[in-house]
Amino acid sequence: MVVLLDREGNEVARSGPVEGEPDEPIDVTVLDAETGDPIQGALVRGRCNFEGSTGEEDQSQETNEEGVATLLIPPSEGYTGCDFNINADGYESDSLRIGYDGVDSDMDMDDPEDVTVELTPTEDGDGETHTATVVVTDIDGVRLEGVDVDVNTYEAGEDVAEGTTDDCGEVQFDVGDGGYEVRASAEGLAQSSANMGLSVREDTTYVINLYDTDEYDGEGPRGRVEHHRTRTM
C-alpha cells in the first residue's frame, strides 16, 4: 500500500490494499442455463484493482464437480473493484463485476455475496461471430482517432485482431463467443488495468478510457460494456 503524507506528516491519500483486513470469500456457482446442472472445470479468472494504481491481484480458479469456484474479495478500502470472466468449453462466456461504486456492477464490494452464473450452451458447428465495437476516449469522454487497439484471447493470450480507431474514435472486430483482453495504446496515454477484460456473446460495444500518464490521479472513469448478462443471486 502507498500512503501520501503532507508536510506535517498527516495522511492525505493512499492506494493499494489495506493491511490487516481479511479478504472475503465468495462462492461462484456455474450452471448450465438449459439443464441447471453444475459445470465442472469452468475457468473463473480475473483481477482486483488497486485505487489510484495500475497494480492488480490476479485470481484464477476452476469450478469443482459441484460447479463452484471460490474467490477472495479484498476489503473495499484501497481498491476500485474486481472484474472476472467465466469461460467453459461448449458454452458462451459471461462476466462478473464487483465494486466500482455500484456502476454497472453485479454486487457491492462492501457486501460481497455468493452468486450463481448460468452459461448458455453454444450450438455445435454454429461458428457465429459478433461485432465488437471498441470506442476509445480520454477521461473527459472525447473520442480519440488513431489509437491502436489489440484484441487477445483472455485465457491463452493469443492474438485475435488488431486495428486503429477512425475519426469517430471507433474500431470494429468480428469475434466469436469468449473472453478477450482489449488493449489500446497511444503516445502519452495509458489504459487502466481495470479497463481491459471483455466478454462477448452478442454484438457488443466496449468503451475504453485512456488517461494522460502525467496528470491522471486514479479517479477517472472506468470502461463500460454494453451487453446482456443472465444471472441469479
N, C-alpha and C positions, 0 to 999 in steps of 0.2 A: 504494500500500500504506500502511496506517495502522499505526504502531508505538506501543505504550504503554510508558512508562518509569516506574520508581518514583522516589522522591526522590533516590536515589543515581545515577540515570542508567542503571540496568540494565533491559534489555528484559523485560517481563512478559507481553506479548501482542501479536499482530499480526493484521491482516486484509487481504485483498486479495492480488493476485498477487505472486510473488517476482521481483524484478527480476534480469535477467541469465540466468535459466534458460530455455532454449528450449522452445517448445511441441512436442509430439509429434504428427506427422501420422498419421492412420489412414484407411484406405480403407473406406468403407461401400458394399458392392455390393448393389444392389437387384434382385431377380429375381422373375419370375412364378412363383408357387408351383406352378402346374399344369404349365407347359411348361419351366420352368428358364431361359427366355430373359431377357436383361437388359432392364430397364425404363428407357428414356431419358426424361429430363425429370421424374423423381420429385423432389419437394422434400424435402430433409433440413434441418430447421430447429430451432434450439433455443438453449440458453444454458448457460454455465458460471458457477457462482455462488460469490461470494467468501465466505469463512468469516467469520461474525460480522457480515455485512453484507447488505443487500438489493441491492447492486450486482451487475451481471452483464455478461458479454460475449456479445452475440448473434452467432450464425452462421447463414447461410442459403446452401445450395448445391443446385444441380440436378445430377442424375446425367447423365453423358455417354452416348455411344452404347453404351458397354460397361456401362452401369448403375452407374457408380462416381462417388461424391462423396467428396471428401477433407475431413476435419475436422481441426482443430488442438486437441489436448487439452493444457491447461496442466499444469505440474508440480503435484502434489497439495498441496504445502505452500501454504497460503493460500487453498485452495479446498475447498468441501464436496463438489462433484460437478457433473456435467453431465447435462442432460435434452434429448433430441432427439425430434421427431416425424417420421415418414416418411409422406408422402402422395403419391398418384399418381391421376390421373383413371381411373376404372373399377376401382379396387382398394380393398380395405379398408385402413385406415391401420394403422401399427404404431409402436412407440416404442423408444427406446434410452436406457438409463440407465447412467451411468458414475460410479463412486465411491461416496460416501455410506457409507464403511466397509463396502462389500460388501453392505449391506442392500437386498434387492430390486433388486440391480444386475446388469447383464449382464457387466460386467468391472470389474477393479480399476483405479482411476485411476493407481496407481503403475506399472502394467504394461499400458497400453492396446495393443490389437492389432486388426488388420483384422477386419472382421465382415461376414457376409452376412445380409441380411434378405430374407425371402420374403414377398411381398404376395399375398393371395388375391383373385382377380378377383371383382367383385360381379356379381350376376345382373341383366341388363337388365330394367328395369321392376319390380324387386323391391320397392323402396320400403319395405323393412323398417326398423323403428325398434327401438331398445333402451332399456331403462330404466337411466338413470344415477342412482344413489342417492348423494347428497352428504351426508357426515356431517361436522359441524363440532365440534371440541373445542378446549379450551385445551391448553397444553403438558403438563398433567398428565393429559390424556385424559378430562376431564369434558366431557360433551356440552353444547352451548350452544343455547338456544332463542332465537328471534327474530333470527337473523343473516340479513342479506340476501345472497343468492347470485345472481351473474350469470354466464351462460354465453355465450361468443362463439366464433365460428369462429377457429381458430388462425391461419390464413393471412391471411384478409381482415379479421378483427376485427369481423365482422358479428354483431349481436345475434341470439341463438338463443332464449334463455329466461331467465326470472328467477323467483325465489321466495324464501320465508323459511322457515328451519328450524322444525320443530314442537317439541313438548315432549320429543321424543326426540333432538333435535339433528339431524334429518334433513329433507331435501327431495328430491323426485324429479322427474326430467325425462325426457321421451321424445325421443330424438335419433337421428339416423341415423349410419351409419359415418362416421368422420372424426376430425380433431384439433380439440380445443377448449381454450380458456383459461377456467378457472373462478376467479372472484374472490369472496371472502367479505369482508363488511365489517360491523364493529360498533364502536361508540364506545369508544375507549381500547384497541382491539385492532388488530393488524396481521397481515398474511399474508406469509410469506416468498416471494420470487420463485421459489424452488426448488419451490414447492408450488402451481403453477398449471396446468401442462400436463397434459392428459388425452387419451388416445387411446381411442376407443370403437369396438368391432366386435362386441360382445356385451353382455348385461346386466352392468353394472359398478358396483362400489361404490368411491367415491373419498373418502378421509379427508383433511380439511384441518385443520391445527393452527394456531390463532391464538395470538399471544403478546402479553403486556402491553407496550405501547410504552415504558414507563418502566423495566421490570425485565428484559426479555429480554436474555440475554448471548450469543446466537448459537449456543448449544449445544443448543437444544431439539429435539424430534423433528421429522422431516420427514414429509410426507404419504405415503400409500401407495395404490397402485391394485391392485385385485383383479380381474385378468382374465388370459386366456390369451395367451401370446406364442409364435410359431413362428419359430425362427431356427436357423442353423447357424454354427459357428465354422470 
